[in-house]
Every structure is written in structure tokens, then in C-alpha cells.
Amino acid sequence: MIEIHYVDHDWIRAQQDGGVAPKRPLQLALLLPEVKFALLQPLHKRGGGPKLNLLPRTRDWRSANQAPAQTDDLRVCPPQVRGQLALLTMRRIFRPGDGRRIAARTLPEDELLDQTARRLQSDLGRGPRWASVLLPQARLALAAREADEDQVREEDLDALACRRAPVAQVLRAAGLLRPRAEPRPATRRRRMIGPRRPRADVKPPRPAAPRPARTLRSCEGCWAWTGTGQRTCEACQSWARAPGRTSGVCSRCGREQPLAAGRCRACRLAVTAGSPDDVVMDQLWLGRSGYRPTHPAGPELPAAPPTPFHLDCPGQQSLFPAPARQWSGLLGKPLPELTPAADELVRELDRTARAQAWGTGTRLANRRVLRAAVAYLGAREPIAETDVRAIAQLGSNYAGLRVAHFLEARGLLIPRPDRNIGMDQAAVTRLIGTAPARYQADLDAWVRDVRGDGRRRSVPIAWASVRRYVGYVLPVLADWERRFASLAQVDRADIVDAIKQRPGPPGITAFCGLRSLFRSLKRERRIFHDPARTVHLGSRPQFVPRPIPDAELAGILDRAPTPFGKLVVALVAIHAVRTVQLTALTVADLDRSRGRLMVGGRTVYLDAVTLRLLGEWLKDRHRQWPFSTNPHLLVTRRTAMHPEHPPVNKYAIHYVFRMTGLRPQAVAIDRVLDEADHSEDPLHLMKVFDLSVTTAVKYVQAAHPERCVIDAIQA
């Protein structure tokens, strides 16, 4: 029509003159978006009068009267061997003309389908062309069946371009349609614009239909079949989120994908598996969720290097001590091959981890550190603990604490010189490092003196107390940094001003720390006189025990979430066990047959509630850590399998009481105060709760103030 309208006017004249117009070859046409064709009308309209340059009423277009040639395009649903099992089921999308492209194909159900369509046409009173129009779409649905199916699935009809409902009706009548596994979700209706109906006429909403199952598909990034309906698998998603990953055109496949060294993840995996680099010949492969390449850097995965030559001759003496090794270059590189002794050591760590029920993440993290260490240093000579710790600091997926204890038990570890430093001692060193540089030497001398290592012998103070003292003094020293070049310039007025600037408990604690600091500096002869010697705080406010309201204390056991928490709350709320005593409890201190527990030198007689909670905790501990050898009664996931068998941290106790909304010290005070309210005997409190005379009398006075009136004459 376009050629006749614009170019071939001779063909119209030949048709009007009654002659036979020759066949005209068509040429290539350019379709440009800015050029619009004229509105093309047919050369003859039914019922219209004679028009200029139009064909006569009886057209002689032979092509319009001839039936199209029957063809069979094998690219549309190619025939399959019936009865075979389908490995992959992929969703199809058909175009309107696909049914005519397989018109010449013979199907076993053609006769049944034609008879059913003709019968429904007569029963439903449809037009004469109703069956002939539906048959191509119905035959297309039959051709799209899987090789192991005899019927057409109703959900597969959604891929047809048109006439889905009548095609389903014909196939259902012929017995060739299998119903949907799940109902089709209802479409959302358009909201009508107009006046609202009364609420009485509003129909109740229909229950939402269940969502259909997602169609399984392969990953668009690496073409891997993972058995899910996601567009990209989890491995490709992790690949795209990697630090420094940028999107671009892959140099091998030409797709727009996240790249590393110019290639996408699919091409890197294909080249690693042996596919040619210059020709893209990849196919669908079976992947798994969470798969990541071992070495994401570089265009190809390099092979593991051979065993280092120095491991072939173990036992050689070193000429000079090796410097501290830099293990940061270990990342992104393949490890050397392991010697037989190193491989056996790694396997032994694996067996030990499984026997002690380590978590999977813990086992793999420690195994990764040990393998890296023995790959470069060997397994026949001891390994320095500094190297194990350096490897463990490479990332969050490395852990070396249990590796160090594993090697030490086999005599293959060189411990650090400062290994025996405790947590409080390390904290003191860290705090002194944050102090002003001009005062750090004085602080070191202070710590040596209070620990008994000064010029004069003295009773050492615990590192926990030293840590608290240093924390009290640091804020004051930060204020003095701009005023004094040395602590020898500080006088009594400066100390008094520092205390007045911190009213309440901060001032009291600061005074305690400054008094200890200047006393030690005077003993070490670093200052001429002690400015804090004549400073006095005067009368301090007396501590008065206060009870907890019953409304806050009710249900405290129910607010503890775990058996560990319930036992801790019961020991504090019923027996007034302090936090320090809780962390020191051992299994040997418990005598369940007699219902007794040794707490800090005193015997605690357990009641029925505490015994029941104690039994539940022991069962829960054995269920979680059946191979734990920690002798302490209370353990956590950090201390249960720790090789050094440390006690539970006090902050674990505080966390339990934070869940209840109370403090453990306040709960213990309330318990002692309640006992003093009933007994009125300080000796009884001293025996039951292991209190001093002064503390026991203080509780009795707080519980019975009317019986403890001070005589004015004696005062």
C-alpha cells in the first residue's frame, strides 16, 4: 500500500484498464522517526461511490484470495521426544503470529481438538470463523507442553498473546487441560469516580488470593541455575557489593555488569574452568547459593605456589632474629602447598574443633589462621604467638586465640613476653598513654609505687583499684595540662579548686586519686612536698540503705530471659550475693545433695526456688556446651570453651539486671534491709550475709531508726 500510494501509480492504472499489472519487486525502506506517512486508505470502500484513481468494485488481487502457504517453523516450540523427563522448565512468551508458523506441524490431538472446537462453536452459537481462529492458539499451547506431560497446564496459557479464555474452554472440553496448582490472583479494579455509596451498601472486601509461586529462572549475571526465582543469585549480589566494584562493559562478553579487572563474574568463572578467552562459548551451569570466587582480584585465578624451599630443610639455625613479619600481603593471594606435617596439623585442629563442638564460623576462622601460618612457617618448628595474632587481625573472618592454645598444648608456640598481662593491667597502660605526655613519667612512677615496686616496699594494690584511681585522675590532669609544666608546680589551692569544680561523688573520687598520686610522688622523690596532705573534705554524706518499692520488685524472676539470668537474679535477690562473688563461684562450691553453696567463705543454704533454677541452668549449660571444662559455675559463650577457663565478666551480670530494670547492688541492699527489718540483730546479719560490724549496724539502724536514738549526753 505504501509503494502504490507514493511510487507505483502505473500499477493502479493497469488495474483500472483491466490489464494485468506486472509483479513489482519491493526495495528497502528507511523508517525515520521524524518522517510520518500519510493516512493510507483502502483503494475501494464498500458502499462508496466512484473515486478518482481508485480500483473498480470487483478487485482482482490474487494475493488476497489465495490461502497462505502452510509452514512449520522449527524455531517455535521444537518437537520433543515424548516421555522424557524435563530437566528445566522455562517460561515462554508467544507473539500473535506464532500459531500460524507451526500450521504444517502434525499433532496427535489435531482431530480431537478440531472436533471439540466445532462442537462448541455450534453449542455456543458462535460465528463460522470462531473455531478456525482458536485452533492455531490451541495447537500452539499443545506444542508448548513439556515432553513428560500429556495435558496443558492452565498457567501456561498466560503466555498466549490473545484468546486465552476460549482456548482454555476448548482444551478443557477436550480433556487436555490441567487446572492451576494455585488460583490466579484477582486483578485490581479501577476506582470509579462519583458519589460514594452509603456504608450500608459497601460490600465486605474479598479475601486476598494467594500469590502464585515464582517462576524458576537462571541468574542473569552468571547464567547459573540455583533453583530460585531471583533475577540474580546471592553470589552475584555479593560480587556487586564488594568494595571498589564498578559497573562497565565486560571485555569478554560485552555485557553491562559489575567488573573486576575488566571482566564480569561469569567470564571469570568460565575462563578459570578452561573456556577460551577469545571466544564466548558459555552454557547454563548449576550454581549454588553463596558461592564466591576464592580470589576476586586479577583476571584469572592463579594456581597455588609450590611449598617454600626453606620448609624442605627444617631444623636449620637462624643467622639473625627475623624482624616482625607483615602479613597484610596475605590477602588476595593463594597459599602455598602444605607439607605433609602441616596438612596433618590442620586436620588435627579440625578434629579437635568438631570434638569440642565449636561453632562452624569459629572453626573455619581458626583453621584459616593455622593454615596460613603453617603454609609459610611450617609445622615442625615452634611458631611465634605474635605471628598468630598478626594473622588473626587481617579481618573479621580470622581468629587466632584457640589456635594459639592449640599450638601451645603441642609445644609448637613461642609465647609473647607480655602474655601474662591481665585485662586491668593492659587498661592501665592504655589509660596512661592517653594522659598528657608531660605527666606520663609521673604516672608510671605512681603505678610502680602502689604496685610495691617503688623505692620502698609496700603492700601492692590490685590492678582493678589502680585502674579506677588512674581513671579518677585523668580528667584533672587534662585540665592542668595548659597551666603546669610539671606536677611539682601544683599546690594545695589547685587541688581544692579541682575538687570544688566536681561536686558530689566525682569530687570525692578525684580527691582519692590525687591523694594517692601525690603521696607516691613524694615517696619516689619526684616532688618536694605533698600538696594533698593537708586537704580534707570535711564531713561526708552518710550512706543510708533504701528499700525498693514492691511494685518494681514484683515479677523480677519472670523478667530474666534465660536460665542463666534467672539463676543470677535469684542468687542476688534471695541470698544477697554480690557481683564479685558471683563471678568467682565454681562448680566445686556447690553441694546439691545438701542444698549448700560456698560463697566467699560463708555457707549459703539454698531454698527450693534457687535449687530448681540451679538445676535448669546446669541442664542448659550442658546442652549448649557439653565439652566445656571451665570450672566456674557461671559461664557464657565467650568463657565456656575458652582454653584459659576465665570467669564470667561482671558486665554479663549487669546486662541481666538491665533487662529487669534494676541494679544488682540495689537488689542486694533491699534483701539485707528486709532481713534486718525482721531480725533486728546485727550478729544475725553478719552471719548470714558475711557483713562487717559497721555495715550490719548501719542496716539495723536504717530498718529500725526509732530504736537507735543517740543519747545526747553520750554524744
C-alpha positions in Angstrom: 0.0 0.0 0.0 2.8 2.4 0.8 4.6 1.7 -2.5 1.3 2.1 -4.5 0.5 5.3 -2.8 3.8 7.0 -3.2 5.5 5.4 -6.2 3.6 2.9 -8.3 0.8 4.8 -10.0 1.2 2.8 -13.2 0.0 -0.4 -11.3 -3.3 1.4 -10.4 -3.9 2.5 -14.0 -3.2 -1.1 -15.2 -5.8 -2.4 -12.8 -8.3 0.2 -13.8 -7.8 -0.5 -17.5 -8.5 -4.2 -17.0 -5.0 -5.3 -17.8 -2.7 -7.5 -15.8 -0.1 -5.5 -13.8 3.3 -7.0 -13.7 4.8 -8.0 -10.4 6.9 -5.3 -8.8 10.0 -6.1 -6.5 10.0 -4.2 -3.2 13.0 -2.2 -2.1 14.5 -1.4 1.3 12.7 1.5 3.0 14.1 3.7 5.7 11.8 4.3 8.7 12.7 7.6 10.3 11.0 8.8 13.5 10.7 12.4 12.1 9.0 11.4 8.8 5.3 10.4 9.0 3.4 8.6 6.3 0.1 9.8 5.0 -3.1 8.2 6.3 -3.4 5.2 4.0 -7.0 4.3 3.0 -8.1 1.2 1.0 -8.4 1.6 -2.7 -12.0 0.6 -2.6 -14.5 1.0 0.2 -17.7 -1.0 0.4 -20.8 1.1 -0.4 -18.8 4.1 -1.6 -19.2 6.0 -4.9 -16.6 6.1 -7.6 -13.5 7.9 -6.7 -10.6 9.3 -8.7 -7.8 6.8 -9.3 -9.5 4.1 -7.3 -9.8 0.4 -8.2 -13.2 -0.8 -9.5 -15.7 -2.5 -7.3 -14.5 -6.0 -8.4 -10.9 -6.2 -7.4 -8.6 -8.7 -8.9 -5.9 -9.0 -6.2 -4.9 -12.6 -6.5 -2.8 -12.5 -3.3 -5.9 -11.6 -1.3 -7.8 -14.7 -2.5 -5.0 -17.2 -2.2 -4.6 -19.1 1.1 -1.2 -18.6 2.8 1.3 -21.5 2.4 1.4 -24.0 5.3 4.8 -23.9 7.0 6.4 -25.5 10.1 9.0 -23.2 11.8 11.1 -25.5 14.0 12.3 -22.5 16.0 8.8 -22.3 17.6 8.5 -25.0 20.3 10.7 -27.6 18.5 9.3 -31.1 18.7 10.5 -33.2 21.7 10.8 -36.9 22.3 7.6 -37.8 24.2 8.1 -39.4 27.6 11.4 -37.9 28.6 11.7 -36.1 31.9 12.1 -32.3 31.7 15.3 -31.1 33.4 14.5 -27.3 33.3 11.1 -25.7 32.9 11.3 -22.2 31.4 8.6 -19.7 30.9 7.6 -18.9 27.3 6.1 -15.7 25.8 4.3 -16.0 22.4 3.5 -13.4 19.8 0.3 -13.2 17.8 1.6 -14.9 14.7 3.4 -17.8 16.3 0.4 -20.1 15.8 0.5 -19.8 12.0 4.2 -20.6 12.0 3.5 -24.2 13.0 0.4 -24.7 10.9 2.0 -27.6 8.9 3.1 -29.5 12.1 1.1 -32.6 12.8 0.0 -33.2 16.4 -1.7 -36.4 17.8 -4.5 -34.3 19.2 -5.4 -32.4 16.0 -8.5 -34.4 15.2 -9.8 -34.3 18.7 -9.1 -30.6 19.0 -10.9 -29.8 15.7 -14.0 -31.8 16.6 -14.3 -30.3 20.1 -13.9 -26.8 18.7 -16.6 -27.3 16.0 -19.0 -28.8 18.6 -18.5 -25.9 21.0 -19.0 -23.5 18.1 -22.4 -24.9 17.4 -23.4 -25.3 21.0 -22.5 -21.8 22.0 -23.9 -20.2 18.8 -20.6 -18.7 17.7 -19.8 -17.4 14.3 -18.4 -19.6 11.4 -14.8 -18.5 11.9 -14.7 -18.9 15.7 -13.2 -22.4 15.7 -10.7 -21.6 12.9 -9.4 -18.6 14.8 -8.9 -20.5 18.1 -7.3 -23.6 16.6 -3.8 -22.0 16.0 -3.6 -20.8 19.6 -4.8 -24.1 21.0 -2.3 -26.0 18.8 0.4 -23.6 20.0 -0.4 -24.4 23.6 -0.2 -28.2 22.9 3.2 -27.8 21.1 4.5 -25.9 24.2 3.9 -28.9 26.5 6.8 -30.5 28.2 8.0 -33.9 27.0 6.7 -35.7 30.1 3.3 -34.1 30.1 0.1 -35.1 28.2 -2.0 -32.2 29.3 -1.5 -28.4 29.0 -1.1 -26.6 32.3 -3.6 -23.8 32.7 -0.9 -21.4 34.0 1.0 -21.9 30.7 -1.9 -20.3 28.8 -0.9 -17.0 30.3 1.9 -16.9 27.7 -0.5 -16.8 24.8 -0.9 -13.4 23.1 -4.7 -13.5 22.9 -7.9 -15.6 23.3 -6.7 -17.3 26.5 -10.2 -17.9 27.9 -11.8 -19.6 24.8 -8.7 -21.6 24.2 -8.9 -22.9 27.8 -12.6 -23.7 27.3 -11.8 -25.8 24.2 -8.9 -27.6 25.8 -10.9 -28.3 29.0 -13.8 -29.8 26.9 -11.3 -32.0 25.1 -9.7 -33.2 28.4 -6.4 -31.7 27.5 -6.2 -29.0 30.3 -4.8 -29.5 33.8 -6.2 -27.0 36.3 -4.0 -24.5 38.0 -2.0 -25.6 41.1 -2.8 -22.2 42.7 -5.7 -19.8 41.9 -4.8 -16.9 39.7 -4.6 -13.6 41.7 -7.6 -11.3 41.1 -6.9 -8.1 39.2 -7.4 -4.8 40.9 -10.4 -2.9 39.7 -10.3 0.7 38.8 -11.8 3.1 41.3 -15.0 4.7 40.0 -15.2 8.4 40.2 -18.6 9.5 41.5 -20.6 9.9 44.7 -19.9 7.5 47.4 -22.4 4.8 48.3 -23.8 4.6 51.8 -21.7 2.5 54.1 -24.6 0.0 54.4 -24.1 -0.8 50.7 -20.4 -1.3 50.9 -19.6 -4.9 50.4 -17.1 -6.6 52.6 -13.7 -6.9 51.0 -12.9 -10.2 49.3 -10.1 -12.3 50.9 -6.8 -11.8 49.0 -6.0 -14.7 46.8 -2.6 -16.4 47.5 0.3 -15.3 45.4 1.3 -17.7 42.7 4.7 -19.4 43.0 7.5 -17.6 41.4 8.8 -18.9 38.1 12.1 -20.6 38.5 14.8 -19.0 36.4 18.6 -18.8 36.0 20.8 -15.9 37.1 21.1 -13.0 34.7 24.6 -12.3 35.9 26.4 -15.7 35.7 23.7 -17.8 34.0 23.8 -20.3 36.9 20.7 -22.3 37.7 20.2 -22.2 41.5 16.6 -23.3 41.7 15.2 -19.9 42.8 13.1 -17.2 41.1 15.6 -14.4 41.7 16.9 -12.4 38.8 20.4 -12.5 40.2 21.8 -15.1 42.6 23.2 -14.3 46.0 26.8 -14.8 44.8 26.4 -12.2 42.1 24.7 -9.8 44.6 27.7 -10.2 46.9 30.0 -9.7 43.9 28.3 -6.4 43.1 28.5 -5.2 46.7 32.2 -5.8 47.0 34.4 -2.7 47.9 35.7 -0.9 44.8 33.4 -2.8 42.4 32.4 -0.7 39.4 30.0 -1.4 36.6 31.0 -1.4 32.9 31.1 -3.3 29.7 32.9 -6.7 30.1 35.8 -7.2 27.7 34.9 -10.8 27.0 31.1 -11.0 26.7 30.3 -7.3 26.1 27.5 -7.1 28.8 27.0 -4.3 31.3 27.9 -5.9 34.6 30.0 -5.3 37.7 33.6 -5.8 36.7 36.9 -6.9 38.3 40.0 -6.4 36.2 37.7 -5.7 33.1 35.6 -8.9 33.3 32.3 -9.9 34.8 31.9 -12.7 37.3 30.5 -15.2 34.7 33.5 -14.7 32.3 36.0 -15.0 35.2 34.4 -18.3 36.3 34.3 -19.5 32.6 38.0 -18.7 32.0 39.0 -20.3 35.2 37.1 -23.5 34.3 39.1 -23.7 31.0 36.9 -21.9 28.5 38.8 -20.0 25.7 39.4 -16.3 26.4 38.8 -15.0 22.9 35.6 -16.9 22.2 32.5 -16.8 24.3 31.2 -20.4 24.4 29.4 -20.5 27.8 26.4 -22.5 28.7 23.9 -22.9 31.6 25.6 -24.4 34.6 24.4 -25.5 38.1 25.5 -23.0 40.7 24.9 -22.9 44.5 23.8 -20.1 46.8 26.5 -18.1 48.4 29.3 -19.2 46.1 32.2 -16.7 45.8 35.4 -16.9 43.9 38.3 -17.7 46.1 40.5 -14.9 44.7 38.4 -11.9 43.5 41.4 -9.9 42.3 43.2 -10.4 39.0 41.9 -11.6 35.6 42.4 -15.3 36.3 42.6 -17.5 39.4 46.3 -18.3 39.8 47.4 -21.7 40.8 48.8 -22.4 44.3 52.5 -21.7 44.5 54.8 -24.6 45.5 56.0 -25.2 49.0 58.6 -22.6 50.2 62.1 -24.0 49.8 63.0 -23.3 53.5 60.4 -25.8 54.6 62.2 -28.6 52.9 65.1 -28.5 55.4 63.6 -27.9 58.9 65.8 -27.5 61.9 68.2 -25.0 60.4 69.6 -22.4 62.8 68.8 -18.8 62.1 71.6 -16.5 61.4 69.9 -13.4 63.0 66.5 -12.9 64.5 63.8 -12.2 61.9 62.0 -8.8 62.1 58.3 -8.5 62.7 56.5 -10.1 59.7 54.0 -8.1 57.8 51.1 -10.5 57.0 48.9 -7.9 55.2 50.2 -9.2 51.8 48.5 -12.5 52.5 45.1 -11.2 51.4 44.1 -11.8 47.8 46.9 -14.4 47.2 46.8 -18.2 47.1 48.5 -20.0 49.9 51.5 -22.3 49.1 51.0 -26.0 49.2 51.2 -27.6 52.6 53.8 -30.1 53.7 52.5 -33.5 54.9 53.2 -32.4 58.6 51.4 -29.1 58.1 48.4 -30.8 56.5 48.2 -33.3 59.3 48.3 -30.4 61.9 45.4 -28.6 60.2 43.4 -31.8 60.1 44.1 -32.4 63.8 42.8 -28.9 64.6 39.7 -29.7 62.6 39.1 -32.9 64.6 39.7 -31.1 67.9 37.2 -28.4 66.9 34.5 -31.0 66.0 35.1 -33.0 69.1 34.7 -29.9 71.3 31.6 -28.7 69.4 33.0 -25.5 68.1 30.7 -23.4 66.0 31.1 -23.6 62.3 32.3 -20.0 62.0 34.7 -20.3 64.9 36.2 -23.5 63.4 36.7 -22.1 60.0 38.2 -18.8 61.2 40.8 -20.6 63.4 41.5 -23.1 60.7 42.2 -20.3 58.3 44.7 -18.7 60.6 46.5 -22.0 61.3 46.7 -22.9 57.6 48.2 -19.6 56.7 50.8 -19.9 59.5 52.0 -23.4 58.7 51.9 -22.7 54.9 54.8 -20.2 55.3 56.4 -21.2 58.6 56.0 -25.0 58.6 54.7 -27.3 61.3 58.0 -28.8 62.6 59.3 -25.7 64.4 57.5 -23.5 67.0 55.5 -20.6 65.7 55.7 -17.2 67.4 52.4 -16.1 69.1 53.0 -12.6 67.6 52.6 -14.1 64.1 49.4 -15.9 65.0 47.9 -12.7 66.4 49.1 -10.7 63.4 47.3 -13.1 61.0 44.2 -13.1 63.2 44.0 -9.3 62.8 43.7 -9.4 59.0 39.9 -9.4 59.1 36.7 -10.4 60.9 36.9 -13.9 59.3 40.2 -14.7 61.1 40.5 -15.8 64.7 43.7 -17.0 66.4 43.0 -17.3 70.2 42.2 -21.0 70.0 45.0 -21.6 67.5 47.5 -20.2 70.0 46.3 -22.6 72.8 46.1 -25.5 70.3 49.8 -25.0 69.3 50.9 -24.4 72.9 49.4 -27.7 74.0 51.6 -29.4 71.4 54.7 -27.5 72.2 54.6 -25.5 68.9 54.1 -22.0 70.2 56.6 -19.3 71.3 54.6 -17.2 73.7 54.7 -13.4 73.9 56.8 -11.8 76.6 53.8 -9.8 77.8 51.3 -12.6 77.5 50.5 -12.7 81.3 49.3 -9.1 81.4 45.7 -9.0 82.7 42.8 -7.0 81.4 43.1 -4.4 84.2 46.9 -4.0 83.7 46.5 -3.6 80.0 43.8 -1.0 80.7 46.1 1.0 83.0 48.8 1.1 80.3 46.3 2.2 77.7 44.9 5.0 80.0 48.4 6.3 80.8 49.1 6.5 77.1 46.1 8.9 76.7 47.3 11.2 79.5 49.3 14.4 78.7 52.8 13.5 77.6 54.4 15.7 80.3 52.7 13.8 83.1 53.2 10.2 81.8 56.5 9.6 83.6 55.0 10.7 86.9 52.0 8.4 86.4 54.4 5.4 85.7 56.2 6.1 88.9 52.9 6.3 90.7 51.8 2.9 89.4 55.1 1.3 90.3 54.9 2.6 93.8 51.3 1.4 94.5 52.1 -2.0 93.0 55.0 -2.4 95.5 57.9 -1.9 93.0 58.9 1.6 94.2 61.8 2.8 96.3 60.1 1.5 99.4 58.4 -1.8 99.9 54.7 -1.6 100.4 51.6 -3.8 100.1 50.6 -3.9 96.4 47.2 -2.7 95.4 45.1 -4.7 93.0 45.3 -3.7 89.3 41.5 -3.2 89.4 41.9 -0.5 92.0 44.9 1.1 90.2 42.7 1.2 87.1 40.0 3.1 89.0 42.5 5.5 90.5 44.0 6.4 87.1 40.5 7.0 85.7 39.7 9.4 88.6 42.9 11.4 88.0 42.9 11.7 84.2 40.2 14.4 83.9 42.0 16.6 86.4 45.4 16.2 84.6 43.7 17.2 81.3 42.6 20.5 82.9 46.1 21.1 84.4 47.9 20.5 81.1 47.9 24.1 80.0 48.7 25.5 83.5 51.5 23.4 84.8 54.6 22.0 83.0 55.2 19.6 85.9 53.2 18.2 88.8 55.8 19.8 91.1 54.1 23.2 90.5 50.7 22.1 91.9 49.9 23.4 95.4 47.1 22.9 97.9 44.8 25.6 96.4 44.9 23.9 93.0 43.7 20.6 94.4 40.9 22.3 96.4 39.8 24.1 93.2 39.8 20.8 91.2 37.6 19.2 93.9 35.2 22.2 94.0 34.7 22.1 90.3 33.4 18.5 90.7 30.7 18.5 93.3 29.4 15.3 94.6 30.9 11.8 94.0 33.2 13.0 91.2 34.9 15.3 93.5 35.3 12.6 96.2 36.8 10.1 93.7 39.1 12.7 92.3 40.4 13.6 95.7 41.1 9.9 96.5 43.1 9.6 93.3 45.0 12.8 93.7 45.9 12.0 97.4 47.3 8.6 96.3 49.2 10.2 93.3 51.0 12.9 95.3 51.8 10.6 98.2 53.5 8.2 95.8 55.4 11.0 94.0 56.7 12.3 97.4 57.8 8.8 98.3 59.6 8.5 94.9 61.2 11.9 95.4 59.7 13.4 92.3 58.2 16.4 94.1 59.4 18.4 97.2 56.2 18.4 99.2 52.8 16.7 99.2 50.1 19.4 98.4 47.2 17.0 99.1 48.4 16.1 102.6 46.6 18.9 104.3 43.4 18.8 102.2 40.3 17.4 103.9 36.8 17.0 102.6 35.2 17.5 106.0 32.0 15.6 106.8 30.8 13.4 104.0 27.2 12.4 103.5 26.4 9.1 105.1 25.1 6.3 103.0 21.6 5.2 104.1 20.2 1.9 102.6 16.9 2.3 100.9 14.4 -0.4 100.0 13.0 -1.0 96.5 9.2 -0.5 96.1 7.3 -3.7 96.0 5.7 -2.8 92.6 9.2 -2.7 91.0 10.4 -5.9 92.7 7.4 -8.0 91.8 8.0 -10.4 88.9 11.7 -9.9 88.8 12.4 -13.6 88.0 10.0 -13.6 85.1 11.8 -10.6 83.5 15.0 -12.5 83.3 15.1 -14.1 79.8 17.4 -17.1 80.2 18.1 -19.8 82.8 21.5 -18.0 83.4 19.7 -14.8 84.1 17.1 -16.4 86.3 19.8 -18.0 88.5 21.8 -14.8 88.8 18.7 -12.8 89.8 17.7 -15.5 92.4 21.2 -15.5 94.0 21.2 -11.7 94.3 17.6 -11.2 95.3 17.2 -14.1 97.7 20.8 -14.6 99.1 22.3 -11.1 98.5 25.3 -12.5 96.7 27.5 -9.6 95.3 28.7 -9.4 91.7 32.3 -10.1 92.6 31.2 -13.2 94.4 29.0 -14.4 91.5 31.9 -14.3 89.1 34.1 -16.3 91.5 31.7 -19.2 92.0 32.9 -22.6 90.9 31.2 -26.0 90.4 33.2 -27.3 93.4 31.5 -24.8 95.7 28.1 -26.4 95.0 26.7 -29.3 97.0 23.3 -30.0 95.5 22.6 -33.1 97.7 22.7 -30.9 100.8 21.4 -27.7 99.2 24.5 -25.7 100.1 26.7 -23.2 98.2 30.0 -21.7 99.4 30.1 -18.0 98.6 33.2 -16.1 99.7 33.8 -18.2 102.8 30.2 -18.4 104.0 27.7 -21.2 103.6 24.5 -20.3 101.7 21.6 -22.6 102.3 19.7 -22.7 99.0 15.9 -22.7 99.0 13.6 -24.7 96.7 13.3 -21.9 94.1 17.0 -21.4 93.8 17.7 -25.2 93.6 15.1 -25.5 90.8 16.7 -22.6 88.9 20.2 -24.0 89.5 19.1 -27.4 88.0 17.6 -25.7 84.9 20.9 -23.7 84.4 23.1 -26.8 84.7 20.9 -28.6 82.1 21.0 -25.6 79.7 24.8 -25.3 80.2 25.3 -29.0 79.3 23.0 -28.7 76.3 24.9 -25.7 74.9 28.5 -26.7 75.8 28.7 -30.4 76.5 32.5 -30.4 76.3 33.2 -27.3 78.4 35.9 -27.8 81.1 35.5 -24.4 82.6 35.4 -24.9 86.4 33.3 -21.8 87.1 29.6 -22.2 87.8 28.5 -19.3 85.6 29.8 -19.3 82.0 28.9 -17.5 78.8 29.5 -18.3 75.2 32.8 -16.5 75.4 34.1 -18.3 78.5 32.6 -21.7 78.2 35.1 -23.1 75.7 37.9 -20.7 76.4 41.2 -22.6 76.9 42.2 -20.4 79.8 39.0 -21.0 81.7 38.3 -17.4 82.7 35.4 -16.3 85.0 32.3 -14.6 83.6 32.7 -10.9 83.2 30.8 -8.6 85.6 29.2 -6.8 82.7 27.3 -10.0 81.9 25.7 -9.8 85.3 24.9 -6.1 84.8 23.3 -7.0 81.4 20.9 -9.4 83.1 19.7 -6.9 85.6 19.4 -4.2 82.9 16.7 -6.5 81.4 14.9 -6.4 84.7 15.2 -2.6 85.1 17.1 -2.7 88.4 20.7 -2.7 89.6 22.2 -5.7 91.3 23.6 -3.6 94.2 20.2 -2.1 94.9 18.5 -5.6 94.8 21.1 -7.0 97.3 20.7 -4.0 99.6 16.9 -4.5 99.6 17.4 -8.1 100.6 19.7 -7.3 103.5 17.4 -4.5 104.6 14.4 -6.8 104.6 16.3 -9.3 106.7 17.2 -6.5 109.2 13.6 -5.5 109.4 12.7 -9.0 110.6 15.6 -9.9 112.8 16.8 -6.6 114.4 20.1 -8.4 115.3 23.4 -7.2 113.7 25.0 -10.6 114.6 22.5 -12.4 112.5 23.2 -10.2 109.5 26.9 -10.7 110.0 26.5 -14.5 110.0 24.0 -14.8 107.1 25.4 -12.2 104.7 29.1 -12.0 105.8 28.9 -8.3 106.7 31.3 -6.3 108.8 30.2 -4.9 112.2 29.8 -1.3 111.0 27.8 -2.4 107.9 25.5 -4.7 109.9 24.8 -1.9 112.5 24.1 0.5 109.7 21.4 -1.8 108.2 19.8 -2.3 111.6 19.7 1.5 112.2 18.1 2.0 108.7 15.5 -0.7 109.4 14.7 0.5 112.9 15.5 4.2 113.3 13.3 4.6 116.4 15.4 2.1 118.4 18.7 3.7 117.5 18.3 7.1 119.1 21.7 8.6 120.1 21.8 9.8 123.8 22.6 13.5 124.0 24.8 13.0 127.0 26.9 10.3 125.2 27.0 12.4 122.0 
